[in-house]
Amino acid sequence: MLQKLVDHIAKGRDFKNQKERERIGKISGFLGIFLNFFLFLLKGTLGVLSGSIALIADAFNNLTDTASSLITIIGFKMAGKEPDKEHPYGHGRIEYLTGLTIAVLVILVGYQFVVSSIARVFEPSTVETSTLMLIILTLSLGVKLFLYLFNKKLGKKVDSSTLLATAQDAIGDVLTTSVVILGLILAPYTTLPVDGIVGIFIAFYIIYAGIKLSLETTSPLVGQKPDKKLAEKIKKKILSYEHIYGVHDLEIHNYGPSKTMATIHAEVPHDMNLVSLHNLIDKIERHIRESLKISLVIHMDPVNYQDQRYLSVKAKVGEIAHSIDGVVSFHDFRYTGLSEHELLILEVVVDSKNTTEEQREAIKEELEEKLHEAFKTARILITIELDVTLF
């Protein structure tokens, strides 16, 4: 049922379009405001009538939860602003900051729950249980569980860290309310502060989940490694075109869920007509933009696979390079075999995890020395790269 609702909201929509994301943010935000305010009125009214401080406190907790929903609406709205002179690539990254803000709220909820749970352990108090209170708290549990599942499913559907953070905020309330219900049920049968003890463990889980969520949310802002499946799609599409021999040095830059830019090097025939080659590259870039919603710039690397001297030199260079520990691969190989003007240029990829900066410099020096022994008259130009790109 819930999945059908999410599918209906998302059906036929392009979630790379920022306006569509703004629409989703409003649906989630206004739903959260309505349900949380409903719970506030219900718990507050019954709390006043019954004189239950616990219900009144929980009612105001629901009122503060509307802040998360309001932040969601504002965040999606700001992320959907058009590019301007100060932000030529748009404001899409605000969506990540919105998710981070909600993640911080989750951590604060966990902290407050730790404090209250510890206080309950060391200063246990008599808990008065009523059927009405249990019914209201169970209803609240169901509403919060609905918000959790709704935002989690919708967040995954549209790839939104903000909605996933909102879902985590809701599940935190589910856990805290569960502890309250547990304490009320067990209160007549034991003097042990069960709700306080269990609450401490759940509170630390909420804090852990909030920290984990904040790290996941900020990862795109600090330059996380691109999605491997997306990279493979780009590679496969480019290599499907005639006259493209190979690709490397893919870099993907994320400016928000709806704005992605990328650059890549493509190996092309050295003797192909320049205008025809330019038209081919332009065609590929346009097709990638239309199919994957990525602004791609392709750098052309001309290669000559008909020149036997070039191929034999490249094979020899590869043999030498791979004989050195720490070398993963090499690319952008260029060679001019004009006697005293012989020139070798290559970029060497080294193991980033198992080599230090000093070791990488030593690898470069060793490779230069071995290449000079094999090609005595050649000038050697080597650039060291780390194996942090996808290919």
C-alpha positions in Angstrom: 0.0 0.0 0.0 2.7 2.4 1.0 4.9 1.4 -1.9 2.0 2.1 -4.3 1.6 5.6 -2.8 5.3 6.3 -3.3 5.2 4.9 -6.8 2.2 7.0 -7.6 4.0 10.2 -6.4 7.1 9.4 -8.3 5.6 7.9 -11.4 6.8 9.3 -14.7 8.8 12.1 -13.0 12.4 13.2 -13.8 14.1 13.6 -10.4 17.2 15.1 -12.0 14.9 18.1 -12.5 15.2 20.4 -9.5 11.6 21.5 -9.7 10.4 17.9 -9.4 12.6 17.5 -6.4 11.2 20.6 -4.9 7.7 19.2 -5.4 8.7 16.0 -3.6 10.2 18.0 -0.7 6.9 19.9 -0.3 4.9 16.7 -0.2 7.1 15.2 2.5 7.4 18.4 4.4 3.7 19.3 4.5 2.8 15.7 5.4 5.2 15.8 8.3 3.9 19.2 9.5 0.3 18.0 9.3 0.8 14.7 11.1 3.1 16.1 13.8 0.8 19.0 14.5 -2.1 16.6 14.7 -0.2 14.5 17.3 0.7 17.7 19.2 -3.0 18.8 19.4 -4.2 15.2 20.3 -1.5 14.5 23.0 -1.6 18.1 24.4 -5.4 18.1 24.8 -5.5 14.7 26.4 -2.5 15.5 28.5 -4.2 18.6 29.9 -7.4 16.8 30.5 -5.8 13.8 32.2 -3.1 15.8 34.0 -0.3 13.7 32.4 3.0 15.5 32.3 4.4 12.7 30.1 1.8 13.2 27.4 2.2 17.0 27.5 6.0 16.7 27.2 5.6 14.3 24.3 3.1 16.6 22.6 5.7 19.5 22.6 8.2 17.0 21.2 5.9 16.5 18.3 5.6 20.2 17.9 9.3 20.6 17.6 9.3 17.8 15.0 7.5 20.1 12.7 10.8 22.0 12.5 12.4 19.1 10.6 9.5 19.1 8.1 9.8 22.9 7.7 13.5 22.6 7.2 12.8 20.0 4.5 10.5 22.3 2.6 12.8 25.3 2.9 15.9 23.2 1.9 14.3 21.8 -1.3 13.0 25.3 -2.1 16.5 26.9 -1.8 18.1 24.0 -3.7 15.7 24.6 -6.6 16.8 28.2 -7.1 18.0 29.1 -10.6 21.8 29.5 -11.2 23.0 33.1 -10.7 26.3 35.0 -11.1 27.6 33.9 -7.6 26.4 30.3 -8.1 26.7 29.5 -11.9 26.2 25.7 -11.3 23.0 26.2 -9.3 22.2 25.7 -5.6 21.6 21.9 -5.6 24.1 21.2 -2.8 21.9 23.0 -0.4 19.9 19.7 -0.4 22.9 18.0 1.2 23.2 20.8 3.8 19.5 20.3 4.6 20.1 16.6 5.2 23.1 17.5 7.4 20.9 19.9 9.5 18.3 17.2 10.1 21.1 14.7 10.9 22.3 17.1 13.6 18.8 17.3 15.0 18.8 13.5 15.2 22.0 13.6 17.2 20.6 16.2 19.6 17.4 14.1 20.1 19.7 11.2 21.0 21.7 13.3 23.4 18.6 14.5 25.2 17.4 11.0 25.4 20.7 9.8 26.9 20.4 12.5 29.6 16.8 11.7 30.4 17.4 8.0 30.4 20.4 8.2 32.8 18.3 10.5 35.1 15.6 7.9 35.1 18.0 5.2 36.1 19.5 7.1 39.0 16.3 8.8 40.1 13.5 6.4 39.3 10.0 7.8 39.6 6.6 6.2 39.9 4.9 5.9 36.5 1.1 6.1 36.4 -0.2 4.0 33.6 -3.6 4.4 31.9 -5.2 2.7 29.0 -5.8 6.1 27.3 -2.2 7.0 27.6 -1.1 3.7 26.0 -3.6 4.1 23.2 -2.4 7.6 22.4 1.3 6.6 22.5 0.6 3.5 20.3 -1.2 5.8 17.8 1.8 8.1 17.8 4.1 5.2 17.3 2.1 4.1 14.2 2.1 7.7 12.7 5.9 8.0 13.2 6.5 4.6 11.7 4.4 5.6 8.7 6.5 8.8 8.3 9.7 6.8 8.6 8.7 4.2 6.0 7.3 6.9 3.7 10.3 9.1 3.7 12.8 6.2 3.5 11.1 4.7 0.5 10.6 8.1 -1.2 14.2 9.1 -0.3 15.6 6.0 -2.0 13.3 6.4 -5.0 14.5 10.0 -5.7 18.0 9.6 -4.2 17.6 12.3 -1.6 19.8 12.4 1.5 17.4 15.0 3.0 14.4 12.6 2.9 16.5 9.8 4.3 17.6 12.1 7.2 13.9 12.9 7.8 13.2 9.2 7.9 16.0 8.7 10.5 14.5 11.5 12.6 11.1 9.7 12.6 12.6 6.3 13.5 14.3 8.0 16.4 10.9 9.0 17.7 9.6 5.5 17.1 12.3 4.1 19.3 11.9 6.7 22.1 8.2 6.2 22.2 8.6 2.4 22.3 10.7 2.8 25.4 8.1 5.0 27.0 5.4 2.4 26.2 7.7 -0.4 27.6 8.2 1.5 30.8 4.4 2.0 31.2 3.6 -1.6 30.6 6.3 -2.9 33.0 5.8 -0.3 35.7 3.2 -2.3 37.7 5.4 -5.4 37.8 8.9 -4.2 38.7 10.7 -1.4 40.6 13.6 -1.6 38.2 14.0 1.5 35.9 13.6 -0.7 32.8 12.7 2.3 30.5 15.8 4.1 31.6 18.2 1.2 31.0 16.8 0.3 27.6 16.6 4.0 26.8 20.3 4.5 27.2 21.1 1.8 24.6 18.5 3.2 22.2 19.8 6.8 22.7 23.3 5.8 21.8 21.9 4.0 18.7 20.1 7.2 17.7 23.3 9.2 18.2 25.3 6.6 16.1 22.7 6.8 13.4 22.8 10.6 13.3 26.5 10.7 13.1 26.5 8.0 10.3 23.8 10.0 8.5 25.8 13.3 8.8 28.9 11.6 7.3 26.9 10.2 4.4 25.3 13.5 3.8 28.5 15.5 3.8 30.4 13.0 1.6 29.2 14.5 -1.7 30.3 17.9 -0.5 33.9 16.8 0.2 34.3 14.9 -3.1 33.2 11.3 -2.6 34.2 8.6 -5.2 31.6 8.5 -8.0 29.1 5.7 -8.3 30.8 2.8 -10.0 27.6 1.8 -12.0 27.3 5.3 -13.3 31.0 5.3 -14.4 30.5 2.0 -16.2 27.5 3.4 -18.0 29.5 6.4 -19.2 32.4 4.2 -20.3 30.1 1.7 -22.1 28.2 4.4 -24.0 31.4 6.2 -25.2 33.1 2.9 -26.2 30.0 2.0 -28.3 30.9 4.6 -30.9 33.2 3.9 -33.8 36.7 5.4 -33.7 36.9 5.4 -29.9 39.7 3.0 -28.9 39.7 3.5 -25.1 38.9 5.9 -22.3 40.5 6.9 -19.0 40.8 9.6 -16.4 37.1 9.9 -15.7 36.3 12.7 -13.2 32.7 13.3 -12.0 31.7 16.5 -10.1 28.5 16.6 -8.2 26.8 20.0 -7.8 23.7 18.5 -6.2 21.4 15.6 -7.1 20.2 17.4 -10.3 23.5 18.8 -11.6 26.4 16.5 -12.5 29.5 17.4 -14.6 32.2 15.1 -15.8 35.4 15.0 -17.9 37.0 12.0 -19.5 39.9 11.2 -21.9 39.1 9.3 -25.1 41.7 7.6 -27.3 41.0 8.4 -31.0 42.7 7.8 -34.4 45.6 10.2 -34.9 44.9 10.5 -38.7 41.2 11.1 -38.6 39.9 14.4 -40.1 39.8 16.9 -37.2 36.3 18.3 -38.1 34.8 14.8 -38.4 36.5 13.9 -35.1 35.1 17.0 -33.4 31.6 16.2 -34.7 31.8 12.7 -33.3 32.9 14.0 -29.8 30.2 16.6 -29.9 27.6 13.9 -30.7 28.8 11.7 -27.8 28.7 14.5 -25.3 25.2 15.4 -26.4 23.9 11.8 -26.2 25.4 11.4 -22.7 23.7 14.6 -21.6 20.4 13.5 -23.0 20.5 9.9 -21.7 22.3 10.3 -18.3 21.7 14.0 -17.5 25.4 14.6 -17.2 27.3 17.5 -18.7 30.3 15.7 -20.2 33.5 17.2 -21.6 35.7 14.7 -23.6 39.4 15.3 -24.1 40.8 13.7 -27.2 44.1 11.6 -27.0 45.2 10.8 -30.6 46.9 7.3 -30.9 48.5 5.5 -33.7 47.8 1.7 -33.5 49.1 1.1 -37.0 52.7 2.2 -36.2 54.6 -1.0 -35.3 57.5 1.0 -33.7 55.0 2.8 -31.5 53.3 -0.4 -30.4 56.6 -2.2 -29.6 57.9 0.8 -27.6 54.6 1.0 -25.7 54.8 -2.8 -24.9 58.4 -2.4 -23.7 57.5 0.6 -21.5 54.6 -1.4 -20.1 56.9 -4.3 -19.3 59.3 -2.0 -17.5 56.6 -0.1 -15.6 54.8 -3.2 -14.3 58.1 -4.6 -13.1 58.2 -1.9 -10.4 56.3 -2.6 -7.2 53.4 -0.1 -6.6 52.7 0.6 -10.3 49.1 -0.2 -11.2 48.9 0.9 -14.8 49.9 3.7 -17.2 48.1 5.7 -19.9 48.4 8.8 -22.0 51.4 7.3 -23.6 53.0 9.3 -26.4 56.2 8.6 -28.3 58.1 10.3 -31.0 61.0 8.2 -32.4 63.0 10.8 -34.2 66.6 9.7 -33.3 68.1 12.4 -31.1 64.7 14.0 -30.6 63.2 10.8 -29.2 60.5 11.6 -26.6 58.6 9.4 -24.2 55.6 10.9 -22.3 53.4 8.8 -20.0 51.2 9.0 -16.9 51.7 6.3 -14.3 49.1 5.2 -11.9 50.4 4.0 -8.5 48.9 2.2 -5.5 47.5 5.0 -3.2 46.9 2.8 -0.1 50.3 1.0 0.1 52.7 3.8 -0.9 53.8 7.0 0.8 54.7 10.2 -1.0 58.4 9.4 -0.7 57.8 5.9 -2.2 55.9 7.4 -5.1 58.8 9.7 -5.9 61.2 6.7 -5.6 59.0 4.8 -8.1 59.2 7.7 -10.5 63.0 7.9 -10.2 63.3 4.1 -10.7 61.1 4.1 -13.7 63.0 7.0 -15.3 66.3 5.2 -14.7 65.1 2.0 -16.3 63.5 3.8 -19.3 66.8 5.7 -19.9 68.6 2.4 -19.9 66.2 1.0 -22.6 65.9 4.3 -24.6 69.3 5.9 -24.1 68.6 9.0 -26.3 65.1 9.7 -25.2 63.7 12.4 -23.1 61.5 10.9 -20.4 58.5 12.8 -19.0 56.5 11.0 -16.3 53.5 12.1 -14.3 52.6 10.1 -11.2 48.8 9.6 -10.5 47.0 7.8 -7.7 44.6 5.0 -8.3 41.6 6.9 -7.0 39.7 7.3 -10.3 37.4 4.5 -11.4 39.4 3.8 -14.6 
